């Protein structure tokens, strides 16, 4: 069921989203060759807790038999890892890597969700372009995040922009509604047909998140039960914000 947030709920969402965005800012400052993803995870958790929140991804249930709950406060996905990379003391960033950080802050009963892909040291222009296109795909999508439009208008705009630039979108994973639960209805694919899906209403809060692959869209899951990688080994980037549908333009809640 899609939830329409009250004014009070929207204010609580704004605060949870502020904390999530702040954690991303602190991680961005720390990213450099030689740092471990465990250290980045600790920065995020410390920042979220210092601001009265809880890292919602930590302990998140996998839903798969035999797969443990997620152990980290962030998903830290490097290079060909698309999403759900597990932070580790043994995973050290090196010059030329890219890393996608996806995190959720839970505060006062509500969640804020955002993801960014960061450059580590020096990378080729082709890699920078992948990250830029992924980010812009989000903004192309939210041009249609207006009351009265259809959900498919957002999905179509994202997928069309990505494919026009020669990349692929992940089809097995998608954006989602968000609020008191991390994942709420509706699911928001990064591809689709315009004019389809539910009609957008003011008060909806949505996590829009293009996941883009430089090569083909095929993905695989590692034996840890969490990490998703590209099948062809090509790079992947991720960009996400929690947004609010309003009577006018959408409000991005996880940018500070």
C-alpha positions in Angstrom: 0.0 0.0 0.0 1.3 3.4 -1.0 1.4 5.8 2.0 0.7 9.6 1.8 2.7 11.4 4.5 1.2 14.0 6.7 2.9 17.3 7.4 4.3 15.9 10.7 5.6 12.8 9.0 7.2 14.8 6.3 9.1 16.8 8.9 10.3 13.6 10.5 11.3 12.3 7.1 13.3 15.5 6.4 15.3 15.0 9.6 16.1 11.3 8.9 17.1 12.3 5.4 19.3 15.1 6.7 21.2 12.6 8.9 21.6 10.2 6.0 23.0 13.0 3.8 25.3 14.1 6.5 26.7 10.5 6.8 27.4 10.6 3.0 29.3 13.9 3.4 31.5 12.5 6.1 32.3 9.4 4.0 33.1 11.5 1.0 35.7 13.4 3.0 37.3 10.2 4.1 37.6 8.3 0.8 41.2 7.9 -0.4 43.5 5.1 -1.4 44.4 2.9 1.6 41.2 3.3 3.6 39.2 0.1 4.3 35.4 -0.2 3.7 35.2 -1.1 7.4 36.5 2.3 8.4 34.0 4.0 6.1 31.3 1.9 7.7 32.4 3.1 11.1 32.3 6.7 10.0 28.8 6.3 8.8 27.5 4.6 11.9 29.2 7.1 14.2 27.8 10.0 12.3 24.3 8.6 12.2 24.3 7.7 15.9 25.8 11.1 16.9 22.9 12.7 15.2 20.3 10.7 17.1 19.7 8.1 14.4 20.2 4.4 13.8 21.9 2.8 10.8 18.9 1.0 9.4 20.9 -1.4 7.1 22.7 -2.9 10.0 21.0 -6.2 10.8 18.6 -5.9 7.9 17.1 -9.4 7.2 18.1 -11.1 4.0 14.9 -13.0 3.5 16.9 -16.0 2.3 17.3 -19.2 4.2 20.9 -19.6 5.4 21.9 -16.0 4.6 22.8 -13.9 7.7 21.3 -10.4 8.3 23.4 -7.6 6.7 26.4 -7.0 9.0 27.2 -3.4 7.9 25.9 0.1 8.4 26.5 0.8 4.8 26.5 -1.1 1.5 30.0 -0.6 0.1 30.2 -1.8 -3.5 33.5 -1.5 -5.4 34.0 -1.4 -9.2 32.0 -4.3 -10.7 30.0 -4.7 -7.5 26.6 -3.2 -8.3 24.9 -3.1 -4.8 25.0 -4.7 -1.3 28.8 -5.0 -0.9 29.7 -5.9 2.6 32.2 -3.7 4.5 35.3 -5.4 5.6 38.7 -4.7 7.3 40.3 -6.6 4.4 38.8 -4.6 1.6 41.1 -1.7 1.0 40.4 1.0 -1.5 43.2 1.7 -4.1 43.9 4.3 -6.6 41.6 4.0 -9.6 38.7 2.3 -7.8 35.2 3.6 -7.7 32.9 2.8 -4.7 29.2 3.1 -4.3 28.0 3.8 -0.8 24.3 3.1 -0.1 23.1 4.0 3.4 19.8 4.5 5.4 19.4 6.5 8.5 16.4 5.7 10.8 15.4 8.5 13.2 12.1 9.2 15.1 10.4 6.3 13.4 11.3 7.2 9.8 14.0 6.4 7.2 16.2 8.4 4.9 17.9 6.6 2.0 20.7 7.8 -0.3 23.5 6.4 -2.4 26.5 7.9 -4.1 29.4 6.6 -6.3 32.8 8.1 -5.4 36.1 8.2 -7.2 39.2 6.9 -5.4 42.3 8.8 -6.6 42.6 8.9 -10.4 40.3 7.2 -12.8 39.9 7.4 -16.6 37.5 9.8 -18.2 35.3 6.9 -19.3 34.8 6.0 -15.6 33.9 9.6 -14.7 31.4 9.6 -17.5 29.6 6.5 -16.1 29.3 8.2 -12.7 28.0 11.4 -14.2 25.5 9.7 -16.4 24.2 7.7 -13.5 23.7 10.8 -11.4 22.1 12.7 -14.3 19.7 9.8 -14.9 18.3 10.5 -11.4 17.7 14.1 -12.3 16.2 13.1 -15.7 13.8 10.9 -13.8 12.6 13.4 -11.3 11.7 15.9 -14.0 8.6 13.7 -14.1 8.1 13.3 -10.3 5.1 15.6 -10.2 1.6 15.2 -8.9 -0.6 13.8 -11.6 2.1 12.1 -13.6 2.5 8.3 -13.6 5.2 6.3 -12.0 6.2 4.9 -15.4 7.1 8.4 -16.5 10.0 8.5 -14.0 11.1 4.9 -14.9 11.0 5.6 -18.6 13.0 8.8 -18.4 15.8 7.1 -16.4 16.1 4.1 -18.6 15.9 6.1 -21.9 18.6 8.4 -20.7 20.9 5.6 -19.6 20.5 3.6 -22.8 20.9 6.7 -25.0 24.3 7.1 -23.4 25.4 3.6 -24.2 24.9 2.0 -20.8 22.5 -0.6 -19.2 20.2 -0.3 -16.2 19.8 -3.1 -13.7 16.4 -4.7 -14.0 16.3 -7.1 -11.1 16.5 -4.3 -8.5 14.6 -1.0 -8.2 13.8 2.1 -6.3 10.9 2.1 -3.8 8.6 4.0 -1.6 10.1 4.8 1.9 8.8 6.1 5.2 8.3 4.2 8.5 9.7 1.2 6.6 12.8 1.2 4.6 11.1 -0.4 1.6 7.5 0.5 1.0 5.2 0.5 -2.1 5.5 1.3 -4.9 8.5 -0.4 -6.5 10.2 2.0 -9.0 12.0 0.3 -11.9 14.7 2.2 -13.8 13.0 1.3 -17.1 9.5 1.2 -18.3 6.8 2.8 -20.4 5.5 6.3 -19.9 1.9 6.7 -18.9 1.9 3.4 -16.9 1.8 2.7 -13.2 0.2 4.5 -10.3 -0.6 8.2 -10.4 1.8 10.3 -8.3 0.3 12.3 -5.4 1.6 15.0 -3.1 2.9 13.5 0.1 4.5 10.4 -1.5 8.1 9.9 -0.4 10.1 7.8 -2.9 13.7 6.5 -3.1 14.7 6.9 -6.7 17.9 5.1 -7.5 19.4 4.5 -10.9 21.8 1.5 -10.9 23.8 1.6 -14.1 26.3 -0.8 -15.7 28.9 0.2 -18.2 28.4 -3.1 -20.1 25.6 -5.6 -20.3 22.8 -5.6 -17.7 23.3 -9.2 -16.6 24.2 -9.6 -12.9 25.2 -12.3 -10.5 25.0 -12.8 -6.7 28.1 -13.8 -4.7 28.1 -16.6 -2.3 27.8 -14.2 0.7 24.2 -14.0 -0.3 24.3 -10.2 -0.6 26.8 -8.8 -3.0 25.6 -8.3 -6.6 28.2 -8.0 -9.3 28.1 -7.4 -13.1 28.3 -10.7 -15.0 30.8 -9.3 -17.6 33.0 -7.6 -15.0 32.2 -4.1 -16.2 32.0 -1.2 -13.8 28.7 -0.1 -12.1 27.6 3.1 -10.5 24.7 4.0 -8.2 23.0 7.3 -7.4 20.0 7.6 -5.1 18.0 10.2 -3.2 14.8 10.2 -1.1 12.3 12.7 -2.7 9.0 14.2 -1.7 6.2 14.6 -4.3 4.6 18.0 -3.8 2.0 20.1 -5.6 4.8 21.6 -7.6 8.4 20.5 -8.1 9.7 17.4 -6.2 11.8 18.1 -3.1 15.0 16.2 -2.7 15.3 15.4 1.0 18.8 13.8 1.0 20.8 16.7 -0.4 22.3 19.1 2.1 
